[in-house]
Amino acid sequence: MIKIAIFASGTGTNFVALARHIEETNVPIRIACLVCDQPDAPVVEKAVRLGIPVWTHRLGEFADKTAYEQAILLELQKYDLKLIVLAGYMKIITKVLLEAYPQAIINIHPALLPAFPGRHGIEDALAYGVKVTGVTVHWIDDGIDTGPIIAQRAVPILPDDDVTRLAQRIHQVEHELYFVSLCEVLKQRKLIK
């Protein structure tokens, strides 16, 4: 069984979609734990309901970001993880985790990178007036949404789109593309068939 950790900060829609796909397809992947920087986030309750261990602490509980990530690393080392999957995790991953898990952290972003990086990809695409945006799955590096691209899928921006409508369509694509990309990464590494 291939063990992964999922990092999330919010509602957990991508977390739940990944968990559902893993269960429904019987791929040999197990979500070993959830790491969350917001103890009150809805994703925490969802993980608990699924019986997935949760590590949740706020950055402010630690002396600095390095101490925070060292505490996360200590937790992750219990699980023999092959991959870390960021699913709406709103903290920048730094040297501590990047060095402990080199080329083993993936992220999903609600835009066609390199366009519209950062927290507001959907809003930025609408404000800029592009006709097409999308979803990108990429490797994490020491930049913000700058790692090598694993997969992308376009989502058209419709004339009557607002942030809510566009976000709904983007999330639908994310929920499918992230699982497919996760499996492809593990196949390329010969961890699953």
N, C-alpha and C positions, 0 to 999 in steps of 0.2 A: 504494500500500500504506500503510495507516494503522499507524503505529508506536506501540506502548505499552511501558511498563516495568512489570514486576511486582516488588513489594517483598514479601519473605517472610522468616520467621525460623525455620521449623521443618521439618516433614516434607515439605511441598510438595504436599499432596493437591489443594488448590484450584489451585495452579500447574499441575500435571499435567493436571487436568480442563480448565482453560482451553486449554492447549496442544493437547490432544486434540480438543476441540470446534473450535478454529480450523482444525486440519488436516483434520478430517473434513468440515467444512461448506464449506471453500474460501472463507470470508469474507475480504475483503481486509485482514486484520489481521495484523501481524507482531509477535511479542514481541521487541523490540529488545535488551532486557537484563533481567537479574535483579539486584536490589539485595538483599543479605542482610547482616544485622548479626551473624550467627553463622557464621564460616567453616567450622565442622564440621557445620552443619545438613545433613540429608539432601537438602534442596531444591537445594543447590549441585551435588551430583553429578548430580541429575536434569536440571538445566539444562545442565550440561556434556555429558551424553549426548545431549541434544537439539540441541547445537551453539549454544546461546544464550550470549552473553557474560555474564559474572558479575562484579559489583563486590561484594566482600565484605571488610568491615573492622569491627572492634568499635569501639564508641563510645569505649572507654578508650584507643584509639590516638591520640585527638585531644585538644586542649586543652579543648574543651567541646562542647556540642551544636551550637552555631552553626558551629564549625569542621568538625564532622562532616557537617552538612547541606550546607555549602559544598562539601565534597569530593564529596558525592553529586551536587550540582548540576553541578559541573564535568564529571562523568562523563555525566550525563543530556544535557547540552548537545551531545554528540556525535551524538545520534540524531534530532533533530527530532521529538520525541514529541508526540502529541496527547492522551495520557491516561496517568496513573499509576494502577495497579490494586494496591491493598493486599490481600494474600492471606495472612493470618496473620502480618502484620508487627507485632511486639510493641513498637515504639517509637512515641511520640507525634510526629506531624508538626508542626513548628513553622514560625515565620514565614518562614524562608529558603525552604523549598519551597512553602509556601502562597502567597507573593507571586510566586514564579517560575512557578507553575502554578495560577493562580487558577481556581477552579471546574473543575479538571481532575484531581482526585484522588478516586477512589472506594474504598469499603471494604465489606467484608462482615462482618456481626456475627451470632453465633449466639443471637439472641434477637429478640423483637419490640420494637424500640426505640419509645418511649423507656424501656421497662422493661428492667431488668438490663443497663445499660451496663458497660463495663470488661472486664477480662481473664477474668472468671468467669461469663459469661452463662448457660451451661448449668447449672453448679453452683448459681448463685443462683436460677434458675427452679425447680430441684428443691427447694432448701431452703425457698423461699417457699411451695411447695405449689400452684402454679398448675396448671391442667389443660391449658393450651395455651401453647406457647412458639413459637419459629419462627426465621426467618432474615430479616435486613434488609440490603439493599444501600443505601448512603447516600453522599452527598457528604461529604467531609472539610472541617471548618472548624477553628477554633482551640480547640474543646472536645473532650471525650472522648465519642465516639459521639453527637454532638449535631447533626451536619449534616443538611440536608434529605434526606428519604427518597426513594429512587428506586423501590424495590420491596420487598415483603414477602411472605412465604409462611408460613402457620401449620403447626406440627408438634404433634400432640397428645402429651401426656405420658401414657403408659400406666401402669397400676397397678404393674407390676413393673419399671418403668424404674429404672436406676441411671445414673450419669454415662456409662459406656461405651456402654450400649445407646442412650440418648438421643443421645449425640454421633454415633453411627453414622448414625442417621436424619437428624439435622440436616446432617451432611456430605453425605449423598445429595442433599438439597434444595439445599444450597449449590452443589454441583458443576453443577447444571442452572441454577439461578436466576442465578448470577453471569454465566454466558455470555450468557444471554438479556438480562439487564440491560445488560451491556457493549454488546451489539449495539444495543439500544434507545437508549442514550445516544448512540452514534455515528450512528444514524439521525436522531435529533432534531437533531443538529448538522450534518446533511446531509453526513457524511463517508463513509457507506456507504448503499446502497439496501436 
